[in-house]
């Protein structure tokens, strides 16, 4: 990763049932977060949802960069037992929950949450300390 290493403020955990990172609020972290998610899902043998998870994380991290300040957290929770669902969370310091808005054909933004809603099993948001967490679930094959 070389020059991208400074964008990761901390790796909280990548062992066991979850993986968690904190990224600086810099545009380059979108690419870094995407790569971290893909790498972790490969480690867990969950490649089947890697592209979708990375795309949706990109959208949510981009929203955080656009609307919040401060660090951005990304967390993956691997399914345990009979669960066939991957939980993905993106946290930031803005307490205001995001809202879906209709995008006109010529709009260059405004489709991120629509993409999350249409590509995930379900999604939502919750207050998190001084900010919020936006989460989504991806159904796993099998």
N, C-alpha and C positions, 0 to 999 in steps of 0.2 A: 504494500500500500504506500510506502514511502511518504511522499509529500501530503497525503491525505490524513495521516495519523493525527495531526494536530486538531482536526475537526471533531474527533471523538474525545469528549471530556472524560468519560469513564465507561468502562465495561463493568457493569454491576454483577452480572452473572451470566455464564453461558454453559453451565453444567446442569444436569438433571432435567427437570420438567419445564424450565423456563430459560429464556435468554433476555437480557435487558441491557440497553445502552443509553448513555446520555450524550447528546451531540450539541455542539455550539450552534448558535443561530447564524449560520453562514450559508449562502446558496449552495456551496459545494457539498453540504451534508446530505442533500437529496440523493446524490449518487452514492455516497458512503453508506447511508442507511439502506438503500436498495441492495448494495453488495453484501452488507452484514446480514440482512434478512435471507437472501439467497444462500449464502454460505451456511448459515445455521440450519436452514431447512434441508439442505443437502446432508449435513451432519446427522440430522434426525431421520433421514430417508423419506422426507416429505417433499421431494422434488416436484411431485404432481401439482402442488399448489404454489410453487416458488415464484413463477412469473406473475400470477394474480396477486399474491401477497406483496411482492415487490412493487408492482404497479400501484396498488392501493396505498401502501406506505408512502410512496412518492407523492401521491396526491395529498395525503394528510400532512406530511412534513412540509410540503409546499404551502399549504394553507397556514400552518403554524408560522412559517417564515414571513408570510404576507401579512398576517394579522396580529401576531404576538411578538414579544421580545423575550430574551433569555433562552435558557437551554431547552432542548426538545428531547423528550424521552421516547424510546421505542421499546416495546416489550412483546415477546412471543411466549405463549403458554401452550405447551405441547399437550395433546390429549392424553388423559390417563385412563386406565381401565378400558371400559367398553365405549368410551366417548369417541366419536368420529368427527370432532370439531377442533380446529385450530383457532385460538383466540389471539388477536393482534390488537395492541393498544398504542396510541400515539398521544403523548401528554405535552402540554405547554403551559405558559404562565398566564394566559388570558382566560379569565373566568367565564366569559361570555360563550355560550354554546354555539356551535356553527349551525347554520340553517340552510337547507336546500333552497335553491332559487332557480327559477326557470331561466335557461340560457337561450337567447335567440340564435339563429343559425350563424350570424356573423360575429357573435361574441367570442373573444379569445380566452375567456375564463368563465367560471361558474358551473363547470360540469363535474368537478371533483367529487362532491357528495352524491351526485346522481350516479356516478360510476361506482362509488362505494356501495350505495344502496342496491344497484342492479347486479353487482358482481359478488356480493357476500350473502351468506345465509340470513344474517340479520346484523344490524349495527345500532349504535347509540352513543350517548355521551353522558358523562357524570362529572360532578364537581370533584376536584382533586386538590386539596389544600388551597393554595392561592390561585390555582388555575383550573384546568379541566383535562379530562381524558376522553378521547374519541376512540371507540373500539369497534371491531367488527369480527365476525366469525366466518370461517371458511369451512365448508363441509369437505371431508376427506373421502376419497373413493374407498369402496370396500365395505 
